[in-house]
């Protein structure tokens, strides 16, 4: 699978979002909390993607 530049860009953005969330939103390490972390990061990535590509 070859990644085009926009996809690579979003992956790097996602890494930034993940690192920011890890600092801003500390969670207890339980399975329920981990699920919420994944949901939050997925939503954050969607918002960032929409913001970047709609301009």
C-alpha positions, 0 to 999 in steps of 0.5 A: 500500500502506497501512501500519498502525501495527504495520508502521510500528512494526516498520519503525522497530524494524528501522532501530534494529536495523540501526544497532546491528548496523552498529556492533556487527558490522563486516563486511568489504565482500564479497558473502558478508559482505553476505549474512550481514548481511542474514540477521542483520538478518532474524533480529533483526527476527523475534526483536524482532517475536515479543518485542513482539507476544507480550507 
